[in-house]
Amino acid sequence: MDPEAEGPPIIKVTPLQQMLASCTGAILTSLMVTPFDVVKIRLQAQNNPLPKGKCFLYSNGLMDHLCVCEEEGNKAWYKKPGRFQGTLDAFLKIIRNEGIKSLWSGLPPTLVMAVPATVIYFTCYDQLTALLRSKLGESESHIPIVAGIVARLGAVTVISPLELIRTKMQSKKFSYEELHQFVSKKVSEDGWISLWRGWAPTVLRDVPFSAMYWYNYEVLKKWLCAKSGLYEPTFMITFTSGALSGSFAAVVTLPFDVVKTQKQTQLWIYDSRKISMPLQMSTWAIMKNIVAKNGFSGLFTGLTPRLIKIAPACAVMISTYEFGKSFFQKQNARRQQY
């Protein structure tokens, strides 16, 4: 069988079906990767202490997440257990000092944000890919890069204001009226742009990741299908392609992940002390400071837990998503027969 030859007609999947297919992957991935992100962020943030009553950021592979630390005297999920000597040491100390449940800290609000973020991201990517291929042709190799960049920009832009609101709601119980007053005050004092604080460093990390991930995923998927003599990828082909492409993108973009962690934790420190942000908060300046203090390897702090997280996260997310789409394709094909 020649995979390059014209195969059976492709049954289209509707945007709503794409949304439903992405939900399952988002939930499974969040449950699986959160412990590795808790460990990764502790390793990255241990040289940058957090103020009491504030919070810091970590990611579950699909989105960024700010987790609140309660005031001293209350039960807080973040308790500094001392210096970590590595990934395994961090796992053991966190479990010993805070309990195994702390490895899934902040999971409920993460799920609340991860599902819509993933739905927007994956649906936009597929819709843009289909549109560009109809205009430029199936063989255009740059389509995954363009679609990945635009989809990620859209998802980050839409979710950023919700991230700020959710973080405020985590700090204490708010009524909808109080929340409305908070947002109105924030906008009146700092302008609408204040709702997108942290957007730039998020884009610096996530957009290159998205471009590399989708390009390599499509190339690997096509290559594995050709090797197997298949028109359509199997679950294992999408799983393997997702793991390999995600791992490569994770290594390349890790320095931006480290910088983002530092920048977010510092933002909370300056906010808590009511002082203005210094000029050295720029991404490039933080990178130079990390290299000066910890060497070039400092930019790759948390590499092991990030790779352990990203490879299975990307594999589970994309293979579950493709499986969901395949299910709906079969359902649509049956409907067309009647």
N, C-alpha and C positions, 0 to 999 in steps of 0.2 A: 504493500500500500504506500502510495506517495503522498505524504502529508502536505506537499506544496500544491497538489492537484485540488481541483474544486471539490469541496466536501459537501455534505448534506446541508440543506438550507438552515440558517441560524434562526431560531425562534427568539424573538425579542422579549426582554423582561421590562416591565413597566417601572417607572421611578418609585412607585409605592412598594412594589415587590423588592426593589433594591434596598429600600429603607428597612424593610422587615428582615431581609437577609443579613444586614449589617448589625442589627440589634443583638442577635445571639452571640456573635463574635465579640462584641464590645463587653458584654457581661462576663463571658468566659475568660477573656483576656484580663479584665480588671481583677477578677478573683485570683488568677494565677500569678500575675507579675507584681502586685502591690508589695509583697514582702521584700522582693529584690530592690524595689525603688526606695523603700524605707531604709534599707541597708546602704544603698548607694548614696542617698542624700545625707545620711549621717556621716559617711566617710568624707564627703565633699564639704560638709558644713562644720566639721569638728574644730577647724582652725578659725571659725568665724562664729563665736558664741551668739546665741539668740537671746533677745530680751524677754523677761518674764511677761506673760500675758499676751505675747505676740505670736506670730506664726511664720512658717517657711514653706517653700515650694518643693514638691516632688512630682514626678510624672509617672503615669502607669503605662506608658508606651503609646497611648492614644491621645493623651491630653495632659496639660499641666494642671497641678492641683495644689492649692494653698491650704495647709493644715494648721488649725489653731491650737496653740498651747494655752491651757487655762492658767489663771492666776495662781501664784504660789499658795499652797494650803488646800487647793482643790485637787481632784484627781486629774492629772495631766498626762497625756500619752507620751509627751516628750520629756524624758528624764535623762540627763547626761550621765552615762554609766562609766565615764572615764575614757581614756584614749583607746582608739581601735587600732589594732595592728594589721588588720586586713579583713577581707570579706567574711571568712569563717569566724574570726574573732568577734566581729561586729554582730553576726547572727547569734553567737553564743551569749554575749554580754547583754544584748537586748532581751533575749528570752529569759535569761537568769534574773535580770534586774527589773524587767517590766512585764514579763509573762508573754506567752506565745501569741496572745491576742493582739499585742501591740504591733506585730508584723503586718496586721491588716488595719492599721489605724487610718481613720478617715475614709474607709471604704464606701459607706452609704452616700455621702455627698460626691465622692468620686464617680460612682455609678450614675448619679443624677446628671452629672456634667458629661461623662464619657459617652453615654448613649446618644444624645443629640449631636455632640461633636463628631462622633463616628458616622452617624447617619448623613450629616451634611457633607463630610469629607468624601466618603466612598461613593455616595450617590452623585455628587458633583463630578468626581473623577470619571465615573462611567459615562455620564451624560456628555461631558466635554470630549471624552475620547471618541464616542460614537459620532458626535458632531464634526470633529476634526477629520476623522477618517472618511466621512461622507464627502467632505470638501477636498481633502488632500490625497486620499487613497489609502488603502490598507497597509501599504508597504512603507509609509513614511515613519522613520525610526524615532523622530523627535517628538512625536505626539504624546507619548507617556510623560516626557519631561515637562512639556507645556501644561498638560492637563493636571499633572501632579502639583506643579507650582501654583496654578490658579486655584485648584481645589483647596490646597492647604491655606493659602492666603484668605480665602473666603471663610473657611472654618475657624481660623484663629481670630479673624476680625469679628465674626458674629458672636463667638463664645466669650471674648475678653471682658465685655461689660458684665455679663452674667457671672463671671468669675469673681469680680469685685463685690457684687451684691451677695453672692452666696457666702463669701468669706465674712462679710459683715454679719450675716445671719447666724454664722457659726459662733461668733464671739459671745453672743447672748441672745435671749429670746426677743424678737422684734415683732410688733404688729405690722400689718401692711401699710398703715398710715405712717408709722415711725420709719419704715423702710423708704417710703416715698419721700418723707422729709429729708432723710439722709442723702438720697440720690439728688434731690433738688438742691440741697445745700452744697454738695460736692460740685455740681455743675455750675452753680452761681459763683462759687469761690474760685474754682480752677478751670472752668470751661468744660465743654463736652469731651474734649480730648483727654481729660483726666480719667474717664471711664475706660480708657485703653492703655493705662499704665502697664508697662511690661510687654507691650505688643512688639516693640522692636527686637529685643533680645529673643523673644519667642520665635519670631519670623527668621532671625539669623540662624537659628538652629533647625527649626522644623521645615523650612522651605528647601534648603539644600538636601536635607534628609529625604524629603518627599520626592524630589527630582531624581535623586540617585536610586532610591528604593523602587519606584515604579519603572524606571528605565531598565534596571537590572532584572527586575521581576519579569517583565514582559519578554526580555531577551532570553532569560533562563527557561521560562515556561515554553517559549517557542522551540528552543533548542532541545529540551527534554521530550517534547511532543514529537519532534522530528526523529530523535533517536529511538523512540518507542513505536514509531509508525502510527501515531494517533492524530485524529483531527481535533479532538477536544481533550484538554488536560484532565487527568485523574486527580483524586484527592491527594495522593502522595506527590504528584508533580507540583501541584500548587503549594503543598506544605513545604516541600524541599526548596522550591524557588523563593517562597516567602522568607524562610529561615536564612538562606544564604544572602539574599539581597538586603535583608534587614540588618544582618550582622555587619556587612561591609559599610552600609550607611551609618550605622551606630558608631563604628570606630572613627570614621572620618569626621563626624560632627560632634564627637565627645567634648572637645575643647569648648565649644559653644554651650554645651550642657553644663559644664563646670562653671563657666562665666555666668550663666543665667542663675545658677544656684547662689553664687556669691552675690550677684547683683540684687536678687530678691531678698536675701537675708539682710543685706546692708540697708535696703530701702526701709525695712521694718525697724531697724535700729535707729535710723535717722528720723523716721516718723515718730517713734516713741519718745525721742529726746527733743522733739519739736525744733530741729535744726535743719538748715537747708542742705541739700545734697551737694557734696564737693565735686569739683570738675573731674577728679580722677575716677569718677564712677563710669566713665565711658568703657565700652566693651574692650577696645584695644588697650586702654590703660590697665584694666583689671587683668588682662592676659599677661602684660609685661610684669605686673606685680606678682602674679602667680609664679611665673618663670624665675623671677629674681629671688623669690622666697623658697620655692620648692624644686626649682629646676624645670626642664622641659617636661619631665614626667608628671609634674603637677597638673598639667593640662589634661592628663589622662587618668586622673584620680577617679576611682569607681568603675574602671574599665571592665573588670571581671563581673561584678553584679549587673552592669549594664548589658554586657553580652549575654549573660545567662538569662537575663530578662528579655532582651530584644529578639533573640533568635526564636524562642518558642512563641513569644507574643505575636510577632509578625506571621509566623507559620500558622498558628491557631486562628488568628484574625482573618487572614486572606483565604485560607482553606475553608473555614466555616462560611465565609461570605460567598465564595465560589460555589460551595455545596448548596447553599441556600438559593442562589441564582439558578443552579442546575435543576433544583427541585421545582422552582416556579416555571422554568422553561418546559419541563415535562408536563406540568399541569396545563400550561398554555397550549402545548401541542395537542393534548387530548381534547381540549375545547375546540380547537380548529378542525378536528376530525368529525365533530358532530354539528 
